[in-house]
Amino acid sequence: MKETISSEEQLGTGAENYELVSVVVEYDERPNQCTIYHPDSNAIERMSSWISADTECFVDLYAER
């Protein structure tokens, strides 16, 4: 599953306006993993410029506001 974060969702966060892509990889024997990266990054850049964590570590932005 791919998901992008729109600039409207970033309003009020003080964040610069840029797009990120998130990909969830589902596993049978361990927690699913979500990786977030810049869509224009190449494979080499993604190895050093990404965030990855178990999906259970992420929370819904609007639920936490």
Secondary structure, 3 states (H helix, E strand, C coil): CEEECCHHHHCCCCCCCCCCEEEEECCCCCCCEEEEECCCCCHHHHCCCCEEEEHHHCCCHHHHC
